[in-house]
Amino acid sequence: MNISFSQRCRSGARFAGDLIKACITVTLYASLAIVAQAQSYTSSLTGLVTDQTGAAVANATVSVTSVETEQVRTTTTNSEGSYIFPSLPPGTYKVRITATGFSTREVRTTLSVSQQLRLDAQLKVGTTVETLEVVAGEGGIAVETQNSQLSNVVTERQVRDLPLISRNPYDLVALSAGATDGPDRGSGFMRGAGIAINGQRSQSGNFILDGGENNDTFSAKPGQNVPLDAIQEFRVQTNNYTAEYGRGSGFVANVVTKTGSNEYHGTIYEFNRNSALAANDSFNNANGFEKAFFNRNQFGFSGGGPAIKNKTFFFGSAEWLKIRSSVNTGFFVPTPQLIA
């Protein structure tokens, strides 16, 4: 009894130790994944701080404050007057630049997904406060000065307001320049997003969700569809994208989902398509067929807000889809006269 009990204790200790090691390993992998993801969908802010003569201002304090969450990041300029904020989540920010003996510069700007924005500032001697608003990428259009990629941003307003019959956000890839319907779109065997960009194949796209891969490698489609109400915005990169992106030569659909903020927001929705509200098609009318039955219900919710104001936030979304349908199938039956 004592020997068995000791063996069980040692086995339990080994199991507990293995479990702790596994948890640590998973945590490390998750941490590494978060670091790797930051290169894919987050933005960066860089710039040069100078005085009125163009000389660099060293040791100037630069702070970036998120308008949505009031979270602050701070850095100082180097000896050349340069500063950089890597891995900033897309959103609206207040940038404040201060230096001893100079006026304070405050700038309000918006960073879109995977954007590299340069924001230079010239400080004047004195104690005044200058405020400037820079709207970068309004409407998804911005001059790219930091790299050679060609892309466009599908904004939150476009995601919210543009009509989509199936509420599939990836249909908005069609807003990109050079986008056309792929040869298999509407065939029932669609691969990829069903959209060809710049003459590439429909299945040569790369789908990224919050910095992680979201590809169905068998059908080249998005691996997981995202509820429309959960999407903040996304960038469609169509050419010359940087080396961190790969897999496909057609396009990169870089989607970022919403996060909680200091205000509570939520939606509840139900979208219905029903044959009772539609006319019979011309083929059925020509052959005397009754209208086929179709009923599609797409419903869900989203919600987010502060768990602890200015510190911890939450956001969640869920969606369900129920479809019932029937189809009329016509058959050609030859008469005896035709057979004869």
C-alpha positions as CSV (number, residue, x, y, z in Angstrom):
1,M,0.0,0.0,0.0
2,N,2.8,2.4,1.0
3,I,4.8,1.6,-2.2
4,S,1.8,2.1,-4.4
5,F,0.9,5.3,-2.7
6,S,4.4,6.6,-3.1
7,Q,4.4,5.6,-6.8
8,R,1.1,7.4,-7.3
9,C,2.5,10.5,-5.6
10,R,5.6,10.5,-7.7
11,S,3.4,9.9,-10.8
12,G,1.1,12.7,-9.8
13,A,4.1,15.0,-9.2
14,R,5.5,14.1,-12.6
15,F,2.1,14.7,-14.2
16,A,1.8,18.1,-12.5
17,G,5.4,19.0,-13.6
18,D,4.6,18.0,-17.2
19,L,1.4,20.0,-17.0
20,I,3.2,23.1,-15.8
21,K,5.9,22.7,-18.5
22,A,3.1,22.4,-21.1
23,C,1.4,25.5,-19.8
24,I,4.7,27.4,-19.9
25,T,5.4,26.2,-23.5
26,V,1.9,27.2,-24.7
27,T,2.3,30.6,-23.0
28,L,5.7,31.2,-24.7
29,Y,4.3,30.1,-28.1
30,A,1.3,32.5,-27.6
31,S,3.7,35.3,-26.7
32,L,5.9,34.7,-29.7
33,A,2.7,34.5,-31.9
34,I,1.6,37.9,-30.6
35,V,5.0,39.4,-31.3
36,A,5.0,38.0,-34.8
37,Q,1.5,39.2,-35.5
38,A,2.4,42.7,-34.6
39,Q,4.3,43.0,-37.9
40,S,1.2,42.2,-40.0
41,Y,-1.7,44.4,-39.1
42,T,-0.5,47.0,-36.7
43,S,0.6,50.5,-37.8
44,S,3.7,52.5,-37.0
45,L,4.3,56.2,-36.4
46,T,7.7,57.8,-37.0
47,G,9.0,61.3,-37.5
48,L,11.6,64.0,-37.0
49,V,11.5,66.8,-34.5
50,T,13.3,70.0,-35.4
51,D,13.4,73.7,-34.4
52,Q,12.7,76.7,-36.7
53,T,16.2,76.6,-38.2
54,G,15.9,72.9,-39.1
55,A,18.2,71.7,-36.4
56,A,17.3,68.4,-34.7
57,V,15.8,68.6,-31.2
58,A,17.2,65.8,-29.1
59,N,15.5,64.4,-26.0
60,A,12.1,65.8,-26.9
61,T,9.3,63.9,-25.2
62,V,6.7,62.4,-27.7
63,S,3.6,60.8,-26.3
64,V,0.8,59.0,-28.2
65,T,-2.6,58.7,-26.6
66,S,-5.4,56.5,-28.0
67,V,-8.6,58.5,-28.3
68,E,-10.8,55.3,-27.8
69,T,-9.0,53.9,-24.7
70,E,-6.9,56.7,-23.3
71,Q,-3.9,54.4,-23.2
72,V,-0.6,56.3,-23.5
73,R,2.8,55.4,-25.0
74,T,5.8,57.7,-24.5
75,T,9.3,57.9,-26.1
76,T,12.0,60.5,-26.6
77,T,13.8,61.6,-29.7
78,N,17.4,60.5,-30.3
79,S,20.4,62.7,-31.0
80,E,19.2,63.1,-34.6
81,G,15.7,64.2,-33.5
82,S,14.0,61.0,-34.7
83,Y,11.3,59.0,-32.9
84,I,9.3,55.9,-33.7
85,F,6.3,54.1,-32.3
86,P,6.1,50.5,-33.8
87,S,3.1,48.2,-33.5
88,L,0.3,50.7,-32.9
89,P,-3.2,49.2,-33.2
90,P,-5.3,51.0,-35.9
91,G,-7.3,53.9,-34.5
92,T,-7.3,57.6,-33.7
93,Y,-4.4,59.1,-31.7
94,K,-3.4,62.3,-30.0
95,V,0.3,63.0,-30.5
96,R,1.9,65.4,-28.0
97,I,5.5,66.7,-28.5
98,T,7.2,68.7,-25.8
99,A,10.8,70.0,-25.3
100,T,12.4,72.3,-22.8
101,G,12.3,75.9,-24.1
102,F,10.0,75.1,-27.0
103,S,6.3,75.4,-27.6
104,T,4.2,72.2,-27.3
105,R,2.9,70.6,-30.5
106,E,-0.3,68.5,-30.4
107,V,-1.5,66.6,-33.4
108,R,-4.5,64.4,-33.8
109,T,-4.3,61.7,-36.5
110,T,-5.8,58.4,-37.6
111,L,-3.8,55.3,-38.4
112,S,-5.4,52.6,-40.6
113,V,-4.5,49.0,-40.6
114,S,-0.8,48.2,-41.6
115,Q,0.0,51.9,-42.2
116,Q,3.4,53.4,-41.9
117,L,2.8,57.1,-41.2
118,R,5.5,59.7,-41.0
119,L,4.7,62.8,-38.8
120,D,7.4,65.4,-38.7
121,A,7.1,68.4,-36.3
122,Q,8.8,71.8,-36.1
123,L,8.8,73.4,-32.7
124,K,8.9,77.1,-32.1
125,V,10.7,78.8,-29.2
126,G,8.2,79.7,-26.5
127,T,5.5,78.3,-24.3
128,T,2.4,78.2,-26.5
129,V,0.5,75.1,-27.5
130,E,-0.2,74.5,-31.2
131,T,-2.9,72.0,-32.2
132,L,-3.1,70.4,-35.6
133,E,-5.4,67.7,-37.0
134,V,-4.0,65.4,-39.6
135,V,-6.5,63.1,-41.3
136,A,-4.5,60.3,-42.8
137,G,-6.1,57.9,-45.3
138,E,-9.6,59.4,-45.1
139,G,-11.9,57.4,-47.3
140,G,-9.2,54.7,-47.7
141,I,-7.1,56.9,-50.0
142,A,-3.6,58.1,-48.9
143,V,-0.3,58.8,-50.6
144,E,2.1,56.1,-49.5
145,T,5.5,57.5,-48.7
146,Q,7.1,54.8,-46.6
147,N,7.0,51.8,-49.0
148,S,6.1,50.9,-52.5
149,Q,3.0,48.8,-51.9
150,L,-0.3,49.5,-53.7
151,S,-3.3,49.2,-51.5
152,N,-6.6,50.6,-50.4
153,V,-8.4,50.6,-47.1
154,V,-12.0,49.5,-46.7
155,T,-13.1,51.7,-43.8
156,E,-15.5,51.0,-41.0
157,R,-18.1,53.2,-42.6
158,Q,-17.9,51.3,-45.9
159,V,-18.2,48.0,-44.0
160,R,-21.2,49.2,-42.1
161,D,-23.1,51.0,-44.9
162,L,-22.4,49.2,-48.2
163,P,-25.1,46.6,-49.0
164,L,-23.9,43.0,-49.1
165,I,-26.5,40.4,-49.9
166,S,-24.7,37.7,-47.9
167,R,-23.0,40.0,-45.4
168,N,-19.6,38.5,-46.4
169,P,-17.0,41.2,-45.7
170,Y,-14.6,39.7,-48.2
171,D,-16.9,40.7,-51.1
172,L,-15.6,44.2,-50.4
173,V,-12.3,43.2,-52.0
174,A,-14.1,44.0,-55.2
175,L,-13.7,47.7,-54.4
176,S,-10.0,47.5,-55.2
177,A,-8.5,48.9,-58.4
178,G,-8.0,46.2,-61.0
179,A,-10.5,43.8,-59.4
180,T,-12.8,41.7,-61.6
181,D,-15.0,38.7,-61.1
182,G,-13.0,35.5,-61.2
183,P,-14.0,32.8,-63.8
184,D,-15.5,30.6,-61.1
185,R,-17.6,33.2,-59.4
186,G,-21.3,32.2,-59.4
187,S,-20.5,28.6,-60.6
188,G,-21.0,27.1,-57.2
189,F,-17.4,25.9,-57.1
190,M,-15.9,29.3,-56.2
191,R,-12.3,29.2,-54.9
192,G,-10.6,32.1,-53.1
193,A,-12.7,35.2,-52.8
194,G,-14.0,34.7,-56.4
195,I,-12.3,37.9,-57.4
196,A,-9.3,38.3,-59.7
197,I,-7.0,41.3,-59.2
198,N,-4.5,42.5,-61.8
199,G,-5.1,39.4,-63.9
200,Q,-4.1,37.0,-61.1
201,R,-6.0,33.8,-60.3
202,S,-9.0,34.1,-57.9
203,Q,-7.3,31.6,-55.5
204,S,-4.0,33.5,-55.3
205,G,-5.0,35.7,-52.4
206,N,-3.8,35.7,-48.8
207,F,-6.3,36.3,-46.0
208,I,-5.0,37.7,-42.7
209,L,-7.1,38.1,-39.6
210,D,-5.7,40.2,-36.7
211,G,-2.2,39.3,-37.9
212,G,-2.8,35.6,-38.1
213,E,-3.3,33.4,-41.2
214,N,-7.0,32.9,-42.1
215,N,-6.7,30.6,-45.1
216,D,-8.5,27.4,-46.1
217,T,-5.5,25.8,-47.9
218,F,-7.8,23.3,-49.7
219,S,-10.2,25.7,-51.4
220,A,-8.0,28.9,-51.1
221,K,-11.0,30.6,-49.4
222,P,-11.0,32.4,-46.1
223,G,-10.6,29.8,-43.4
224,Q,-13.1,31.6,-41.1
225,N,-15.7,34.0,-42.1
226,V,-16.0,37.0,-39.8
227,P,-19.3,38.7,-38.7
228,L,-19.6,42.0,-40.4
229,D,-20.3,43.8,-37.2
230,A,-17.0,42.6,-35.7
231,I,-14.8,44.2,-38.4
232,Q,-13.1,47.5,-37.8
233,E,-11.5,47.9,-41.2
234,F,-9.2,46.1,-43.6
235,R,-6.6,46.8,-46.1
236,V,-6.4,45.2,-49.5
237,Q,-2.8,45.1,-50.7
238,T,-2.7,44.4,-54.4
239,N,0.9,44.8,-55.5
240,N,4.5,45.4,-54.3
241,Y,3.7,44.5,-50.7
242,T,6.6,44.1,-48.3
243,A,8.5,40.9,-47.6
244,E,6.5,40.1,-44.4
245,Y,3.6,39.1,-46.6
246,G,3.7,36.0,-48.8
247,R,1.8,32.9,-49.9
248,G,-0.1,34.5,-52.9
249,S,0.7,36.9,-55.7
250,G,-2.8,38.2,-56.2
251,F,-3.7,40.2,-53.1
252,V,-3.6,40.4,-49.3
253,A,-6.8,41.0,-47.5
254,N,-5.6,42.2,-44.1
255,V,-8.6,42.3,-41.7
256,V,-8.6,43.8,-38.2
257,T,-11.5,43.2,-35.8
258,K,-12.9,45.7,-33.3
259,T,-11.7,46.0,-29.8
260,G,-13.5,47.5,-26.7
261,S,-13.2,51.2,-25.8
262,N,-14.1,53.4,-23.0
263,E,-17.7,53.6,-24.3
264,Y,-20.2,50.8,-24.5
265,H,-21.4,49.9,-28.0
266,G,-23.4,47.0,-29.3
267,T,-25.7,45.7,-32.0
268,I,-28.4,43.1,-32.4
269,Y,-29.5,42.2,-35.9
270,E,-31.6,39.9,-38.0
271,F,-31.5,39.8,-41.9
272,N,-34.1,37.7,-43.7
273,R,-34.4,36.7,-47.4
274,N,-37.7,34.9,-48.2
275,S,-39.2,33.6,-51.4
276,A,-42.6,35.1,-50.2
277,L,-41.1,38.5,-50.9
278,A,-39.8,37.6,-54.4
279,A,-41.3,37.0,-57.8
280,N,-41.1,33.8,-59.6
281,D,-38.3,33.6,-62.2
282,S,-38.8,33.5,-65.9
283,F,-37.8,29.9,-66.3
284,N,-40.4,28.7,-63.9
285,N,-43.1,30.9,-65.5
286,A,-42.2,29.5,-68.9
287,N,-42.6,25.9,-67.8
288,G,-45.5,26.4,-65.5
289,F,-43.5,25.6,-62.3
290,E,-44.4,27.0,-59.0
291,K,-42.0,29.4,-57.2
292,A,-39.4,27.5,-55.3
293,F,-39.2,27.9,-51.5
294,F,-36.3,29.8,-50.0
295,N,-35.8,31.2,-46.5
296,R,-32.5,32.6,-45.2
297,N,-32.0,34.0,-41.7
298,Q,-28.8,35.6,-40.7
299,F,-28.8,36.9,-37.1
300,G,-26.4,37.8,-34.3
301,F,-25.0,40.4,-32.0
302,S,-21.9,42.3,-31.1
303,G,-20.9,44.3,-28.0
304,G,-17.9,45.8,-26.3
305,G,-16.8,48.4,-23.7
306,P,-14.6,48.9,-20.7
307,A,-14.1,46.3,-18.0
308,I,-11.9,48.7,-16.2
309,K,-11.9,52.2,-17.6
310,N,-8.6,53.2,-19.4
311,K,-7.1,49.8,-18.6
312,T,-9.1,46.7,-19.6
313,F,-11.6,46.3,-22.4
314,F,-13.7,43.6,-24.0
315,F,-15.5,42.9,-27.3
316,G,-17.5,39.9,-28.5
317,S,-19.5,39.0,-31.5
318,A,-21.5,35.9,-32.6
319,E,-23.5,35.1,-35.7
320,W,-25.8,32.3,-36.9
321,L,-27.0,31.3,-40.3
322,K,-30.1,29.2,-41.0
323,I,-31.2,28.4,-44.6
324,R,-34.1,26.3,-45.8
325,S,-34.7,25.9,-49.5
326,S,-36.1,23.8,-52.3
327,V,-35.5,23.7,-56.0
328,N,-37.6,22.9,-59.0
329,T,-36.0,20.5,-61.5
330,G,-37.5,20.1,-64.9
331,F,-37.1,16.9,-67.0
332,F,-37.6,16.4,-70.7
333,V,-39.9,13.5,-71.4
334,P,-40.1,12.4,-75.0
335,T,-43.5,11.6,-76.5
336,P,-44.2,8.4,-78.4
337,Q,-44.4,10.5,-81.6
338,L,-40.8,11.9,-81.0
339,I,-39.5,8.4,-80.3
340,A,-41.1,7.1,-83.5
